[in-house]
Amino acid sequence: MSGDKISSSLSHAWLSMIRLLFVPLLSLSLIISAPPSLALGDFDGEAGGFWWLVDSEDLFDTSLNTQATGAYANVWWRQTWGIHSALYRVGEEKVNMAPDQQLVVDLERRLLSATDNTYLAAGLGWEKNRFGDEGSASGPRVSADARIGLLGALYVYGRAGWAPDLNHLGRREDISSISVETGLVLDPLPFLSLRAAYRYHITDYTEVTTSTDLRESSYGVLFGGGIHW
């Protein structure tokens, strides 16, 4: 595929994302930029949406694949305690025995905190994985989160989670998962942030019929944007 076609496809994808997020982002920006009497005080955070492209062919697909859309939100109190939540989705045709949707909620505590965008945190939470029409499996998880500010409006981040016991579902026993995500975030305007990252999600389980330990992975580029305050 030529460079012009790749550039055109990526530009179309970004324009689609901007159109999708314009109204909610504008509304939230107006709320956040309200008078001081309505300020959030000791709370700061971010929220937005993204696409997780687990197939390289999706990079050149100019259509808006709603099955790959997800969302994230983080809220911190006095840069100490925080809540992180995220929803990751992929098309059912992209997976075999792995989940097509993952919902995570973590309560985190900063262990080190130099600035808003330079810190190290750890947490405990809950993870729910949906396996298409078969149902869902869920259980507790541990998480780690780190950010390093680079040039004021630019920072790198990394996030990892491990759910050691998601019970069983159908032909899967002893389900567990590990996820790792790392990327760059740019804040080009007040209250606006853009991100590009790479995510790797592993699902381990034992197949009931054969008692064989199996693993399936979902991985790919993630990009999106949202607001921060």
PyMOL CGO cylinders between C-alpha atoms (Angstrom):
from pymol import cmd
from pymol.cgo import CYLINDER

trace = [
    CYLINDER, 0.00, 0.00, 0.00, 1.40, 3.42, -0.96, 0.3, 1, 1, 1, 1, 1, 1,
    CYLINDER, 1.40, 3.42, -0.96, 2.37, 6.07, 1.55, 0.3, 1, 1, 1, 1, 1, 1,
    CYLINDER, 2.37, 6.07, 1.55, -0.37, 8.42, 0.29, 0.3, 1, 1, 1, 1, 1, 1,
    CYLINDER, -0.37, 8.42, 0.29, -3.08, 5.79, 0.90, 0.3, 1, 1, 1, 1, 1, 1,
    CYLINDER, -3.08, 5.79, 0.90, -1.77, 5.02, 4.38, 0.3, 1, 1, 1, 1, 1, 1,
    CYLINDER, -1.77, 5.02, 4.38, -1.68, 8.72, 5.26, 0.3, 1, 1, 1, 1, 1, 1,
    CYLINDER, -1.68, 8.72, 5.26, -5.19, 9.22, 3.88, 0.3, 1, 1, 1, 1, 1, 1,
    CYLINDER, -5.19, 9.22, 3.88, -6.56, 6.24, 5.84, 0.3, 1, 1, 1, 1, 1, 1,
    CYLINDER, -6.56, 6.24, 5.84, -5.02, 7.36, 9.12, 0.3, 1, 1, 1, 1, 1, 1,
    CYLINDER, -5.02, 7.36, 9.12, -6.25, 10.92, 8.57, 0.3, 1, 1, 1, 1, 1, 1,
    CYLINDER, -6.25, 10.92, 8.57, -9.76, 9.63, 7.95, 0.3, 1, 1, 1, 1, 1, 1,
    CYLINDER, -9.76, 9.63, 7.95, -9.63, 7.56, 11.15, 0.3, 1, 1, 1, 1, 1, 1,
    CYLINDER, -9.63, 7.56, 11.15, -8.54, 10.57, 13.21, 0.3, 1, 1, 1, 1, 1, 1,
    CYLINDER, -8.54, 10.57, 13.21, -11.32, 12.72, 11.71, 0.3, 1, 1, 1, 1, 1, 1,
    CYLINDER, -11.32, 12.72, 11.71, -13.87, 10.02, 12.52, 0.3, 1, 1, 1, 1, 1, 1,
    CYLINDER, -13.87, 10.02, 12.52, -12.65, 9.89, 16.11, 0.3, 1, 1, 1, 1, 1, 1,
    CYLINDER, -12.65, 9.89, 16.11, -12.82, 13.68, 16.46, 0.3, 1, 1, 1, 1, 1, 1,
    CYLINDER, -12.82, 13.68, 16.46, -16.39, 13.74, 15.13, 0.3, 1, 1, 1, 1, 1, 1,
    CYLINDER, -16.39, 13.74, 15.13, -17.37, 10.95, 17.52, 0.3, 1, 1, 1, 1, 1, 1,
    CYLINDER, -17.37, 10.95, 17.52, -15.92, 12.66, 20.60, 0.3, 1, 1, 1, 1, 1, 1,
    CYLINDER, -15.92, 12.66, 20.60, -16.59, 16.32, 19.76, 0.3, 1, 1, 1, 1, 1, 1,
    CYLINDER, -16.59, 16.32, 19.76, -19.92, 16.78, 21.57, 0.3, 1, 1, 1, 1, 1, 1,
    CYLINDER, -19.92, 16.78, 21.57, -19.04, 14.98, 24.84, 0.3, 1, 1, 1, 1, 1, 1,
    CYLINDER, -19.04, 14.98, 24.84, -15.61, 16.61, 24.96, 0.3, 1, 1, 1, 1, 1, 1,
    CYLINDER, -15.61, 16.61, 24.96, -17.05, 20.07, 24.37, 0.3, 1, 1, 1, 1, 1, 1,
    CYLINDER, -17.05, 20.07, 24.37, -19.69, 19.56, 27.06, 0.3, 1, 1, 1, 1, 1, 1,
    CYLINDER, -19.69, 19.56, 27.06, -17.18, 18.33, 29.62, 0.3, 1, 1, 1, 1, 1, 1,
    CYLINDER, -17.18, 18.33, 29.62, -14.75, 21.13, 28.77, 0.3, 1, 1, 1, 1, 1, 1,
    CYLINDER, -14.75, 21.13, 28.77, -17.46, 23.71, 29.44, 0.3, 1, 1, 1, 1, 1, 1,
    CYLINDER, -17.46, 23.71, 29.44, -18.22, 22.09, 32.79, 0.3, 1, 1, 1, 1, 1, 1,
    CYLINDER, -18.22, 22.09, 32.79, -14.57, 21.93, 33.82, 0.3, 1, 1, 1, 1, 1, 1,
    CYLINDER, -14.57, 21.93, 33.82, -13.89, 25.53, 32.75, 0.3, 1, 1, 1, 1, 1, 1,
    CYLINDER, -13.89, 25.53, 32.75, -16.79, 26.78, 34.85, 0.3, 1, 1, 1, 1, 1, 1,
    CYLINDER, -16.79, 26.78, 34.85, -16.31, 29.49, 37.56, 0.3, 1, 1, 1, 1, 1, 1,
    CYLINDER, -16.31, 29.49, 37.56, -14.04, 28.70, 40.54, 0.3, 1, 1, 1, 1, 1, 1,
    CYLINDER, -14.04, 28.70, 40.54, -17.08, 28.07, 42.73, 0.3, 1, 1, 1, 1, 1, 1,
    CYLINDER, -17.08, 28.07, 42.73, -17.74, 24.96, 40.62, 0.3, 1, 1, 1, 1, 1, 1,
    CYLINDER, -17.74, 24.96, 40.62, -14.11, 23.79, 40.52, 0.3, 1, 1, 1, 1, 1, 1,
    CYLINDER, -14.11, 23.79, 40.52, -13.21, 20.19, 41.31, 0.3, 1, 1, 1, 1, 1, 1,
    CYLINDER, -13.21, 20.19, 41.31, -10.87, 21.24, 44.11, 0.3, 1, 1, 1, 1, 1, 1,
    CYLINDER, -10.87, 21.24, 44.11, -8.55, 18.44, 45.21, 0.3, 1, 1, 1, 1, 1, 1,
    CYLINDER, -8.55, 18.44, 45.21, -9.58, 16.14, 42.36, 0.3, 1, 1, 1, 1, 1, 1,
    CYLINDER, -9.58, 16.14, 42.36, -7.88, 15.83, 38.98, 0.3, 1, 1, 1, 1, 1, 1,
    CYLINDER, -7.88, 15.83, 38.98, -8.27, 13.26, 36.27, 0.3, 1, 1, 1, 1, 1, 1,
    CYLINDER, -8.27, 13.26, 36.27, -8.96, 12.38, 32.67, 0.3, 1, 1, 1, 1, 1, 1,
    CYLINDER, -8.96, 12.38, 32.67, -11.53, 10.57, 30.54, 0.3, 1, 1, 1, 1, 1, 1,
    CYLINDER, -11.53, 10.57, 30.54, -11.84, 9.67, 26.88, 0.3, 1, 1, 1, 1, 1, 1,
    CYLINDER, -11.84, 9.67, 26.88, -12.19, 7.03, 24.21, 0.3, 1, 1, 1, 1, 1, 1,
    CYLINDER, -12.19, 7.03, 24.21, -9.96, 5.02, 21.89, 0.3, 1, 1, 1, 1, 1, 1,
    CYLINDER, -9.96, 5.02, 21.89, -9.69, 2.35, 19.23, 0.3, 1, 1, 1, 1, 1, 1,
    CYLINDER, -9.69, 2.35, 19.23, -7.73, -0.83, 19.91, 0.3, 1, 1, 1, 1, 1, 1,
    CYLINDER, -7.73, -0.83, 19.91, -6.59, -2.26, 16.57, 0.3, 1, 1, 1, 1, 1, 1,
    CYLINDER, -6.59, -2.26, 16.57, -5.64, -5.90, 17.12, 0.3, 1, 1, 1, 1, 1, 1,
    CYLINDER, -5.64, -5.90, 17.12, -5.22, -6.59, 13.39, 0.3, 1, 1, 1, 1, 1, 1,
    CYLINDER, -5.22, -6.59, 13.39, -2.71, -4.70, 11.23, 0.3, 1, 1, 1, 1, 1, 1,
    CYLINDER, -2.71, -4.70, 11.23, -5.30, -4.55, 8.43, 0.3, 1, 1, 1, 1, 1, 1,
    CYLINDER, -5.30, -4.55, 8.43, -7.47, -2.36, 10.66, 0.3, 1, 1, 1, 1, 1, 1,
    CYLINDER, -7.47, -2.36, 10.66, -4.89, 0.42, 10.38, 0.3, 1, 1, 1, 1, 1, 1,
    CYLINDER, -4.89, 0.42, 10.38, -5.93, 0.94, 6.76, 0.3, 1, 1, 1, 1, 1, 1,
    CYLINDER, -5.93, 0.94, 6.76, -9.68, 0.43, 7.24, 0.3, 1, 1, 1, 1, 1, 1,
    CYLINDER, -9.68, 0.43, 7.24, -11.39, 3.80, 6.73, 0.3, 1, 1, 1, 1, 1, 1,
    CYLINDER, -11.39, 3.80, 6.73, -14.66, 2.62, 8.29, 0.3, 1, 1, 1, 1, 1, 1,
    CYLINDER, -14.66, 2.62, 8.29, -15.45, 3.24, 11.96, 0.3, 1, 1, 1, 1, 1, 1,
    CYLINDER, -15.45, 3.24, 11.96, -15.27, -0.18, 13.63, 0.3, 1, 1, 1, 1, 1, 1,
    CYLINDER, -15.27, -0.18, 13.63, -17.45, 0.23, 16.70, 0.3, 1, 1, 1, 1, 1, 1,
    CYLINDER, -17.45, 0.23, 16.70, -16.45, -3.23, 17.97, 0.3, 1, 1, 1, 1, 1, 1,
    CYLINDER, -16.45, -3.23, 17.97, -12.92, -1.91, 18.56, 0.3, 1, 1, 1, 1, 1, 1,
    CYLINDER, -12.92, -1.91, 18.56, -13.93, 1.20, 20.50, 0.3, 1, 1, 1, 1, 1, 1,
    CYLINDER, -13.93, 1.20, 20.50, -13.20, 1.52, 24.20, 0.3, 1, 1, 1, 1, 1, 1,
    CYLINDER, -13.20, 1.52, 24.20, -13.09, 4.08, 26.98, 0.3, 1, 1, 1, 1, 1, 1,
    CYLINDER, -13.09, 4.08, 26.98, -10.96, 5.07, 29.97, 0.3, 1, 1, 1, 1, 1, 1,
    CYLINDER, -10.96, 5.07, 29.97, -11.23, 7.29, 33.05, 0.3, 1, 1, 1, 1, 1, 1,
    CYLINDER, -11.23, 7.29, 33.05, -8.86, 8.17, 35.88, 0.3, 1, 1, 1, 1, 1, 1,
    CYLINDER, -8.86, 8.17, 35.88, -9.59, 10.32, 38.93, 0.3, 1, 1, 1, 1, 1, 1,
    CYLINDER, -9.59, 10.32, 38.93, -7.01, 11.26, 41.58, 0.3, 1, 1, 1, 1, 1, 1,
    CYLINDER, -7.01, 11.26, 41.58, -7.56, 12.83, 44.98, 0.3, 1, 1, 1, 1, 1, 1,
    CYLINDER, -7.56, 12.83, 44.98, -4.69, 15.09, 46.07, 0.3, 1, 1, 1, 1, 1, 1,
    CYLINDER, -4.69, 15.09, 46.07, -2.33, 13.05, 43.87, 0.3, 1, 1, 1, 1, 1, 1,
    CYLINDER, -2.33, 13.05, 43.87, -2.55, 10.23, 46.43, 0.3, 1, 1, 1, 1, 1, 1,
    CYLINDER, -2.55, 10.23, 46.43, -5.56, 7.94, 46.02, 0.3, 1, 1, 1, 1, 1, 1,
    CYLINDER, -5.56, 7.94, 46.02, -7.10, 7.26, 42.64, 0.3, 1, 1, 1, 1, 1, 1,
    CYLINDER, -7.10, 7.26, 42.64, -9.64, 5.21, 40.70, 0.3, 1, 1, 1, 1, 1, 1,
    CYLINDER, -9.64, 5.21, 40.70, -8.85, 3.86, 37.25, 0.3, 1, 1, 1, 1, 1, 1,
    CYLINDER, -8.85, 3.86, 37.25, -11.39, 2.24, 34.95, 0.3, 1, 1, 1, 1, 1, 1,
    CYLINDER, -11.39, 2.24, 34.95, -11.21, 1.11, 31.33, 0.3, 1, 1, 1, 1, 1, 1,
    CYLINDER, -11.21, 1.11, 31.33, -13.22, -0.85, 28.78, 0.3, 1, 1, 1, 1, 1, 1,
    CYLINDER, -13.22, -0.85, 28.78, -11.39, -2.70, 26.00, 0.3, 1, 1, 1, 1, 1, 1,
    CYLINDER, -11.39, -2.70, 26.00, -13.21, -4.35, 23.11, 0.3, 1, 1, 1, 1, 1, 1,
    CYLINDER, -13.21, -4.35, 23.11, -12.28, -6.28, 19.97, 0.3, 1, 1, 1, 1, 1, 1,
    CYLINDER, -12.28, -6.28, 19.97, -14.38, -7.86, 17.26, 0.3, 1, 1, 1, 1, 1, 1,
    CYLINDER, -14.38, -7.86, 17.26, -15.52, -11.41, 18.03, 0.3, 1, 1, 1, 1, 1, 1,
    CYLINDER, -15.52, -11.41, 18.03, -14.00, -12.57, 14.74, 0.3, 1, 1, 1, 1, 1, 1,
    CYLINDER, -14.00, -12.57, 14.74, -10.55, -11.45, 15.95, 0.3, 1, 1, 1, 1, 1, 1,
    CYLINDER, -10.55, -11.45, 15.95, -10.40, -13.98, 18.81, 0.3, 1, 1, 1, 1, 1, 1,
    CYLINDER, -10.40, -13.98, 18.81, -10.86, -17.72, 19.26, 0.3, 1, 1, 1, 1, 1, 1,
    CYLINDER, -10.86, -17.72, 19.26, -11.14, -18.61, 22.94, 0.3, 1, 1, 1, 1, 1, 1,
    CYLINDER, -11.14, -18.61, 22.94, -9.94, -15.24, 24.28, 0.3, 1, 1, 1, 1, 1, 1,
    CYLINDER, -9.94, -15.24, 24.28, -12.34, -12.54, 25.56, 0.3, 1, 1, 1, 1, 1, 1,
    CYLINDER, -12.34, -12.54, 25.56, -13.76, -9.96, 23.17, 0.3, 1, 1, 1, 1, 1, 1,
    CYLINDER, -13.76, -9.96, 23.17, -14.35, -7.46, 25.98, 0.3, 1, 1, 1, 1, 1, 1,
    CYLINDER, -14.35, -7.46, 25.98, -12.45, -6.58, 29.14, 0.3, 1, 1, 1, 1, 1, 1,
    CYLINDER, -12.45, -6.58, 29.14, -13.69, -4.23, 31.87, 0.3, 1, 1, 1, 1, 1, 1,
    CYLINDER, -13.69, -4.23, 31.87, -11.32, -3.22, 34.67, 0.3, 1, 1, 1, 1, 1, 1,
    CYLINDER, -11.32, -3.22, 34.67, -11.75, -1.04, 37.77, 0.3, 1, 1, 1, 1, 1, 1,
    CYLINDER, -11.75, -1.04, 37.77, -8.78, -0.37, 40.08, 0.3, 1, 1, 1, 1, 1, 1,
    CYLINDER, -8.78, -0.37, 40.08, -8.33, 1.49, 43.36, 0.3, 1, 1, 1, 1, 1, 1,
    CYLINDER, -8.33, 1.49, 43.36, -4.77, 2.83, 43.33, 0.3, 1, 1, 1, 1, 1, 1,
    CYLINDER, -4.77, 2.83, 43.33, -2.31, 4.46, 45.71, 0.3, 1, 1, 1, 1, 1, 1,
    CYLINDER, -2.31, 4.46, 45.71, 0.65, 6.52, 44.54, 0.3, 1, 1, 1, 1, 1, 1,
    CYLINDER, 0.65, 6.52, 44.54, 3.91, 5.20, 45.96, 0.3, 1, 1, 1, 1, 1, 1,
    CYLINDER, 3.91, 5.20, 45.96, 5.96, 8.03, 44.44, 0.3, 1, 1, 1, 1, 1, 1,
    CYLINDER, 5.96, 8.03, 44.44, 4.54, 11.30, 43.15, 0.3, 1, 1, 1, 1, 1, 1,
    CYLINDER, 4.54, 11.30, 43.15, 6.81, 14.05, 41.82, 0.3, 1, 1, 1, 1, 1, 1,
    CYLINDER, 6.81, 14.05, 41.82, 4.19, 15.84, 39.66, 0.3, 1, 1, 1, 1, 1, 1,
    CYLINDER, 4.19, 15.84, 39.66, 0.77, 15.20, 38.10, 0.3, 1, 1, 1, 1, 1, 1,
    CYLINDER, 0.77, 15.20, 38.10, 2.43, 13.34, 35.24, 0.3, 1, 1, 1, 1, 1, 1,
    CYLINDER, 2.43, 13.34, 35.24, 5.40, 11.76, 37.01, 0.3, 1, 1, 1, 1, 1, 1,
    CYLINDER, 5.40, 11.76, 37.01, 4.48, 9.06, 39.50, 0.3, 1, 1, 1, 1, 1, 1,
    CYLINDER, 4.48, 9.06, 39.50, 4.45, 5.37, 40.38, 0.3, 1, 1, 1, 1, 1, 1,
    CYLINDER, 4.45, 5.37, 40.38, 1.28, 3.72, 41.70, 0.3, 1, 1, 1, 1, 1, 1,
    CYLINDER, 1.28, 3.72, 41.70, -0.03, 0.28, 42.64, 0.3, 1, 1, 1, 1, 1, 1,
    CYLINDER, -0.03, 0.28, 42.64, -3.56, -0.92, 43.19, 0.3, 1, 1, 1, 1, 1, 1,
    CYLINDER, -3.56, -0.92, 43.19, -6.17, -3.61, 43.67, 0.3, 1, 1, 1, 1, 1, 1,
    CYLINDER, -6.17, -3.61, 43.67, -9.27, -3.97, 41.56, 0.3, 1, 1, 1, 1, 1, 1,
    CYLINDER, -9.27, -3.97, 41.56, -11.76, -6.12, 39.69, 0.3, 1, 1, 1, 1, 1, 1,
    CYLINDER, -11.76, -6.12, 39.69, -11.68, -7.46, 36.15, 0.3, 1, 1, 1, 1, 1, 1,
    CYLINDER, -11.68, -7.46, 36.15, -14.52, -8.82, 34.03, 0.3, 1, 1, 1, 1, 1, 1,
    CYLINDER, -14.52, -8.82, 34.03, -13.88, -10.61, 30.73, 0.3, 1, 1, 1, 1, 1, 1,
    CYLINDER, -13.88, -10.61, 30.73, -16.66, -11.37, 28.26, 0.3, 1, 1, 1, 1, 1, 1,
    CYLINDER, -16.66, -11.37, 28.26, -16.30, -14.38, 25.96, 0.3, 1, 1, 1, 1, 1, 1,
    CYLINDER, -16.30, -14.38, 25.96, -18.91, -13.59, 23.32, 0.3, 1, 1, 1, 1, 1, 1,
    CYLINDER, -18.91, -13.59, 23.32, -22.23, -15.40, 23.73, 0.3, 1, 1, 1, 1, 1, 1,
    CYLINDER, -22.23, -15.40, 23.73, -20.71, -17.87, 26.21, 0.3, 1, 1, 1, 1, 1, 1,
    CYLINDER, -20.71, -17.87, 26.21, -20.84, -15.38, 29.06, 0.3, 1, 1, 1, 1, 1, 1,
    CYLINDER, -20.84, -15.38, 29.06, -18.35, -13.65, 31.34, 0.3, 1, 1, 1, 1, 1, 1,
    CYLINDER, -18.35, -13.65, 31.34, -15.69, -14.53, 33.90, 0.3, 1, 1, 1, 1, 1, 1,
    CYLINDER, -15.69, -14.53, 33.90, -14.53, -12.11, 36.57, 0.3, 1, 1, 1, 1, 1, 1,
    CYLINDER, -14.53, -12.11, 36.57, -12.28, -11.85, 39.59, 0.3, 1, 1, 1, 1, 1, 1,
    CYLINDER, -12.28, -11.85, 39.59, -9.84, -9.68, 41.57, 0.3, 1, 1, 1, 1, 1, 1,
    CYLINDER, -9.84, -9.68, 41.57, -6.68, -8.23, 40.06, 0.3, 1, 1, 1, 1, 1, 1,
    CYLINDER, -6.68, -8.23, 40.06, -3.56, -6.31, 41.00, 0.3, 1, 1, 1, 1, 1, 1,
    CYLINDER, -3.56, -6.31, 41.00, -2.27, -3.39, 38.95, 0.3, 1, 1, 1, 1, 1, 1,
    CYLINDER, -2.27, -3.39, 38.95, 0.73, -1.11, 38.52, 0.3, 1, 1, 1, 1, 1, 1,
    CYLINDER, 0.73, -1.11, 38.52, 0.72, 2.32, 36.88, 0.3, 1, 1, 1, 1, 1, 1,
    CYLINDER, 0.72, 2.32, 36.88, 3.58, 4.70, 36.06, 0.3, 1, 1, 1, 1, 1, 1,
    CYLINDER, 3.58, 4.70, 36.06, 4.05, 7.98, 34.20, 0.3, 1, 1, 1, 1, 1, 1,
    CYLINDER, 4.05, 7.98, 34.20, 7.07, 10.09, 33.33, 0.3, 1, 1, 1, 1, 1, 1,
    CYLINDER, 7.07, 10.09, 33.33, 6.65, 13.68, 32.18, 0.3, 1, 1, 1, 1, 1, 1,
    CYLINDER, 6.65, 13.68, 32.18, 8.93, 14.64, 29.29, 0.3, 1, 1, 1, 1, 1, 1,
    CYLINDER, 8.93, 14.64, 29.29, 8.30, 18.08, 27.81, 0.3, 1, 1, 1, 1, 1, 1,
    CYLINDER, 8.30, 18.08, 27.81, 5.50, 19.61, 29.81, 0.3, 1, 1, 1, 1, 1, 1,
    CYLINDER, 5.50, 19.61, 29.81, 2.64, 18.66, 27.51, 0.3, 1, 1, 1, 1, 1, 1,
    CYLINDER, 2.64, 18.66, 27.51, 4.12, 15.24, 26.66, 0.3, 1, 1, 1, 1, 1, 1,
    CYLINDER, 4.12, 15.24, 26.66, 4.50, 12.18, 28.86, 0.3, 1, 1, 1, 1, 1, 1,
    CYLINDER, 4.50, 12.18, 28.86, 4.98, 8.43, 28.58, 0.3, 1, 1, 1, 1, 1, 1,
    CYLINDER, 4.98, 8.43, 28.58, 2.94, 5.96, 30.57, 0.3, 1, 1, 1, 1, 1, 1,
    CYLINDER, 2.94, 5.96, 30.57, 2.86, 2.29, 31.36, 0.3, 1, 1, 1, 1, 1, 1,
    CYLINDER, 2.86, 2.29, 31.36, 0.15, 0.17, 32.94, 0.3, 1, 1, 1, 1, 1, 1,
    CYLINDER, 0.15, 0.17, 32.94, 0.03, -3.52, 33.82, 0.3, 1, 1, 1, 1, 1, 1,
    CYLINDER, 0.03, -3.52, 33.82, -2.57, -5.77, 35.41, 0.3, 1, 1, 1, 1, 1, 1,
    CYLINDER, -2.57, -5.77, 35.41, -2.76, -9.38, 36.55, 0.3, 1, 1, 1, 1, 1, 1,
    CYLINDER, -2.76, -9.38, 36.55, -5.96, -11.28, 37.36, 0.3, 1, 1, 1, 1, 1, 1,
    CYLINDER, -5.96, -11.28, 37.36, -4.79, -14.67, 38.74, 0.3, 1, 1, 1, 1, 1, 1,
    CYLINDER, -4.79, -14.67, 38.74, -8.20, -16.30, 39.20, 0.3, 1, 1, 1, 1, 1, 1,
    CYLINDER, -8.20, -16.30, 39.20, -11.15, -15.56, 36.92, 0.3, 1, 1, 1, 1, 1, 1,
    CYLINDER, -11.15, -15.56, 36.92, -12.86, -18.86, 37.81, 0.3, 1, 1, 1, 1, 1, 1,
    CYLINDER, -12.86, -18.86, 37.81, -14.14, -20.98, 34.92, 0.3, 1, 1, 1, 1, 1, 1,
    CYLINDER, -14.14, -20.98, 34.92, -16.49, -20.66, 31.98, 0.3, 1, 1, 1, 1, 1, 1,
    CYLINDER, -16.49, -20.66, 31.98, -17.65, -23.32, 29.54, 0.3, 1, 1, 1, 1, 1, 1,
    CYLINDER, -17.65, -23.32, 29.54, -14.67, -25.40, 28.41, 0.3, 1, 1, 1, 1, 1, 1,
    CYLINDER, -14.67, -25.40, 28.41, -12.21, -23.08, 30.18, 0.3, 1, 1, 1, 1, 1, 1,
    CYLINDER, -12.21, -23.08, 30.18, -10.96, -23.72, 33.70, 0.3, 1, 1, 1, 1, 1, 1,
    CYLINDER, -10.96, -23.72, 33.70, -8.49, -21.76, 35.84, 0.3, 1, 1, 1, 1, 1, 1,
    CYLINDER, -8.49, -21.76, 35.84, -8.79, -18.64, 33.70, 0.3, 1, 1, 1, 1, 1, 1,
    CYLINDER, -8.79, -18.64, 33.70, -6.24, -15.89, 34.34, 0.3, 1, 1, 1, 1, 1, 1,
    CYLINDER, -6.24, -15.89, 34.34, -5.10, -12.83, 32.45, 0.3, 1, 1, 1, 1, 1, 1,
    CYLINDER, -5.10, -12.83, 32.45, -2.16, -10.45, 32.14, 0.3, 1, 1, 1, 1, 1, 1,
    CYLINDER, -2.16, -10.45, 32.14, -2.30, -7.11, 30.35, 0.3, 1, 1, 1, 1, 1, 1,
    CYLINDER, -2.30, -7.11, 30.35, 0.41, -4.57, 29.58, 0.3, 1, 1, 1, 1, 1, 1,
    CYLINDER, 0.41, -4.57, 29.58, -0.05, -1.18, 27.94, 0.3, 1, 1, 1, 1, 1, 1,
    CYLINDER, -0.05, -1.18, 27.94, 2.50, 1.53, 27.21, 0.3, 1, 1, 1, 1, 1, 1,
    CYLINDER, 2.50, 1.53, 27.21, 2.38, 4.68, 25.14, 0.3, 1, 1, 1, 1, 1, 1,
    CYLINDER, 2.38, 4.68, 25.14, 2.65, 8.45, 24.68, 0.3, 1, 1, 1, 1, 1, 1,
    CYLINDER, 2.65, 8.45, 24.68, 0.16, 11.16, 25.64, 0.3, 1, 1, 1, 1, 1, 1,
    CYLINDER, 0.16, 11.16, 25.64, 0.20, 14.70, 24.26, 0.3, 1, 1, 1, 1, 1, 1,
    CYLINDER, 0.20, 14.70, 24.26, -1.82, 17.59, 25.72, 0.3, 1, 1, 1, 1, 1, 1,
    CYLINDER, -1.82, 17.59, 25.72, -1.92, 20.04, 22.76, 0.3, 1, 1, 1, 1, 1, 1,
    CYLINDER, -1.92, 20.04, 22.76, -4.63, 22.28, 24.26, 0.3, 1, 1, 1, 1, 1, 1,
    CYLINDER, -4.63, 22.28, 24.26, -6.04, 22.96, 27.73, 0.3, 1, 1, 1, 1, 1, 1,
    CYLINDER, -6.04, 22.96, 27.73, -8.30, 20.09, 28.77, 0.3, 1, 1, 1, 1, 1, 1,
    CYLINDER, -8.30, 20.09, 28.77, -7.52, 18.11, 25.57, 0.3, 1, 1, 1, 1, 1, 1,
    CYLINDER, -7.52, 18.11, 25.57, -5.26, 15.04, 25.34, 0.3, 1, 1, 1, 1, 1, 1,
    CYLINDER, -5.26, 15.04, 25.34, -4.29, 12.67, 22.53, 0.3, 1, 1, 1, 1, 1, 1,
    CYLINDER, -4.29, 12.67, 22.53, -2.71, 9.26, 23.01, 0.3, 1, 1, 1, 1, 1, 1,
    CYLINDER, -2.71, 9.26, 23.01, -1.06, 6.48, 21.04, 0.3, 1, 1, 1, 1, 1, 1,
    CYLINDER, -1.06, 6.48, 21.04, -0.06, 3.21, 22.70, 0.3, 1, 1, 1, 1, 1, 1,
    CYLINDER, -0.06, 3.21, 22.70, 0.53, -0.50, 22.30, 0.3, 1, 1, 1, 1, 1, 1,
    CYLINDER, 0.53, -0.50, 22.30, -1.39, -3.06, 24.35, 0.3, 1, 1, 1, 1, 1, 1,
    CYLINDER, -1.39, -3.06, 24.35, -0.78, -6.76, 24.94, 0.3, 1, 1, 1, 1, 1, 1,
    CYLINDER, -0.78, -6.76, 24.94, -3.40, -8.93, 26.65, 0.3, 1, 1, 1, 1, 1, 1,
    CYLINDER, -3.40, -8.93, 26.65, -2.85, -12.60, 27.51, 0.3, 1, 1, 1, 1, 1, 1,
    CYLINDER, -2.85, -12.60, 27.51, -5.53, -15.10, 28.53, 0.3, 1, 1, 1, 1, 1, 1,
    CYLINDER, -5.53, -15.10, 28.53, -4.41, -18.39, 30.10, 0.3, 1, 1, 1, 1, 1, 1,
    CYLINDER, -4.41, -18.39, 30.10, -6.76, -21.28, 30.83, 0.3, 1, 1, 1, 1, 1, 1,
    CYLINDER, -6.76, -21.28, 30.83, -7.05, -25.06, 30.97, 0.3, 1, 1, 1, 1, 1, 1,
    CYLINDER, -7.05, -25.06, 30.97, -9.19, -26.74, 28.32, 0.3, 1, 1, 1, 1, 1, 1,
    CYLINDER, -9.19, -26.74, 28.32, -11.58, -29.06, 30.17, 0.3, 1, 1, 1, 1, 1, 1,
    CYLINDER, -11.58, -29.06, 30.17, -11.82, -31.84, 27.58, 0.3, 1, 1, 1, 1, 1, 1,
    CYLINDER, -11.82, -31.84, 27.58, -8.08, -32.38, 27.11, 0.3, 1, 1, 1, 1, 1, 1,
    CYLINDER, -8.08, -32.38, 27.11, -6.78, -30.87, 30.39, 0.3, 1, 1, 1, 1, 1, 1,
    CYLINDER, -6.78, -30.87, 30.39, -4.34, -28.90, 28.24, 0.3, 1, 1, 1, 1, 1, 1,
    CYLINDER, -4.34, -28.90, 28.24, -3.00, -25.53, 29.34, 0.3, 1, 1, 1, 1, 1, 1,
    CYLINDER, -3.00, -25.53, 29.34, -3.63, -23.01, 26.58, 0.3, 1, 1, 1, 1, 1, 1,
    CYLINDER, -3.63, -23.01, 26.58, -2.88, -19.34, 25.95, 0.3, 1, 1, 1, 1, 1, 1,
    CYLINDER, -2.88, -19.34, 25.95, -4.39, -16.81, 23.56, 0.3, 1, 1, 1, 1, 1, 1,
    CYLINDER, -4.39, -16.81, 23.56, -3.12, -13.27, 23.04, 0.3, 1, 1, 1, 1, 1, 1,
    CYLINDER, -3.12, -13.27, 23.04, -4.69, -10.07, 21.73, 0.3, 1, 1, 1, 1, 1, 1,
    CYLINDER, -4.69, -10.07, 21.73, -2.31, -7.23, 20.92, 0.3, 1, 1, 1, 1, 1, 1,
    CYLINDER, -2.31, -7.23, 20.92, -2.08, -4.15, 18.76, 0.3, 1, 1, 1, 1, 1, 1,
    CYLINDER, -2.08, -4.15, 18.76, -1.99, -0.38, 18.46, 0.3, 1, 1, 1, 1, 1, 1,
    CYLINDER, -1.99, -0.38, 18.46, -4.31, 1.76, 20.55, 0.3, 1, 1, 1, 1, 1, 1,
    CYLINDER, -4.31, 1.76, 20.55, -5.04, 5.40, 19.78, 0.3, 1, 1, 1, 1, 1, 1,
    CYLINDER, -5.04, 5.40, 19.78, -7.60, 7.92, 20.95, 0.3, 1, 1, 1, 1, 1, 1,
    CYLINDER, -7.60, 7.92, 20.95, -8.12, 11.04, 22.99, 0.3, 1, 1, 1, 1, 1, 1,
    CYLINDER, -8.12, 11.04, 22.99, -10.15, 12.77, 25.64, 0.3, 1, 1, 1, 1, 1, 1,
    CYLINDER, -10.15, 12.77, 25.64, -10.12, 15.50, 28.25, 0.3, 1, 1, 1, 1, 1, 1,
    CYLINDER, -10.12, 15.50, 28.25, -8.07, 16.11, 31.37, 0.3, 1, 1, 1, 1, 1, 1,
    CYLINDER, -8.07, 16.11, 31.37, -8.48, 18.50, 34.28, 0.3, 1, 1, 1, 1, 1, 1,
]
cmd.load_cgo(trace, "trace")
